[in-house]
Amino acid sequence: MTTVTTGVAPTRSRGQWLAPAGLMLLALVPILAGGMRLTELTGNPIPTPANSRFLDSPIPVVTHIVSATVFSLLGAIQFVPALRRGKARWHRTAGRILIPAGLLTALSGMWMAAFYPHPAGDGTVLLILRLVFGSAMIACIVIGVRAIAQRNFVSHSAWMTRAYAIGIGAGTQAIVLIPGSIVFGSTHEISRTVLMGAAWVINLTVAELVIRRRVRLRRSSPLIERPNERLSLP
């Protein structure tokens, strides 16, 4: 019996990292693209139609890249159950970083959508979608903060999960835009708008499934789950 228990524990521990690793992988494409953009902005680039809007006003895009990278990577680690349940200090410290990072991600993204010149393929409807989902992300974070202040840990977990789902929308968009670009071209406005909006919907759908699964687990194992609800983030 001892041999079996010893073998199961490391396997179960490694399994807890599968979802966070997948989320980090999902965020990898926009993170790499953001890193390339930062390198470009700090290297005396030649102005082109693709980068002129960033060169004219670099602070919003730099803020967005840095905050989104922190939010995506650190937020993924928060999905490790062992860290949520047994590392209260880590959880609180990470949360204090994630909340401003998430707000900066949403606000800078909305600013760029509203005030940067639109590249080819980005129309008014996509602008509206960016503002709507950016506002929704801010609302989710604010509600999540209010919930934790009221010690409503289940609600806090759910709203922060939704905020994270919106925040990593760029990763899903990078995937779904590939077939659209192949079929319609990378600057086809309608397909680009539909697919980018669909990516946010996909992420939020998955987030709701995760939230519902947590609720079912708590109901089926109340003595195990409920004492640890206060540590659930996102």
C-alpha positions, -999 to +999 in steps of 0.1 A: +000+000+000+028+024+008+043+019-027+010+027-044+004+058-024+039+071-030+036+066-067+002+083-069+011+115-051+038+127-076+015+118-105-014+138-090+009+167-083+022+168-119-014+165-132-023+198-114+001+216-137-015+204-169-042+232-171-017+260-161+008+247-187-019+247-213-029+283-205+007+294-206+011+277-240-021+295-252-007+328-241+027+321-258+019+335-292+007+370-281+035+371-255+061+364-282+045+389-305+045+415-277+082+408-270+090+414-306+071+446-305+090+458-274+123+449-291+112+469-321+102+499-301+135+500-282+157+495-313+153+528-333+128+512-358+121+526-392+085+539-393+061+518-414+023+517-418+023+487-394+042+503-365+037+541-369+008+542-344+030+525-318+060+548-324+038+579-321+024+568-288+044+539-273+033+541-236-001+524-241+013+495-261+042+490-237+019+491-208-004+466-225+023+441-234+039+441-199+007+439-180-009+413-202+022+391-200+022+393-162-015+387-161-014+357-184+015+339-169+009+346-132-028+340-136-022+306-151-002+295-121-031+305-099-050+275-114-027+250-096-050+236-069-022+230-044-012+267-046-048+279-041-054+256-011-021+254+008-002+285+000-022+314+014+007+339+014+016+331-022-021+333-032-026+368-016+007+381-030+000+369-065-035+384-063-022+418-054-001+417-086-028+402-108-055+427-100-036+459-111-021+439-140-055+429-152-069+464-149-040+478-168-044+451-195-080+460-200-076+498-198-046+500-221-063+476-246-094+498-247-073+530-250-054+515-280-087+503-296-103+538-292-074+561-301-049+542-322-055+544-360-072+512-370-051+487-391-065+471-422-092+446-413-102+463-380-136+480-383-161+497-361-178+465-349-145+451-338-138+483-319-171+480-301-163+443-292-129+453-278-145+480-257-173+457-245-150+429-235-125+452-220-152+468-199-165+433-190-130+423-178-127+454-156-162+447-142-153+411-134-121+422-116-140+449-096-167+424-086-141+398-077-123+423-055-156+433-038-164+396-032-131+389-015-136+421+006-169+406+017-152+372+022-173+356-005-146+333-017-166+313-041-179+344-060-144+359-059-130+328-076-157+327-102-154+364-112-116+363-114-118+332-136-140+351-160-116+381-160-087+357-168-107+341-196-112+375-212-076+386-206-061+357-225-085+362-254-055+371-276-042+336-274-074+320-286-077+347-313-043+338-326-055+302-332-090+309-346-077+336-370-054+312-388-081+294-408-099+328-414-067+343-428-061+313-450-097+314-465-105+351-465-071+369-461-057+385-430-074+419-436-110+406-443-130+427-419-161+406-414-143+372-408-117+389-386-145+405-365-165+373-362-135+351-353-121+375-327-154+379-311-159+341-311-125+337-294-138+357-264-170+337-263-151+304-264-129+315-235-159+326-214-177+294-222-148+273-210-146+295-179-182+289-170-177+251-174-147+254-150-167+274-125-196+249-126-172+220-122-158+236-090-193+240-076-201+203-083-168+193-066-176+214-035-211+200-032-198+164-036-169+169-011-180+196+013-157+186+041-127+188+018-135+218-004-153+243+017-127+250+043-104+261+015-127+282-005-112+314+008-080+306-011-096+302-045-082+326-071-089+329-099 
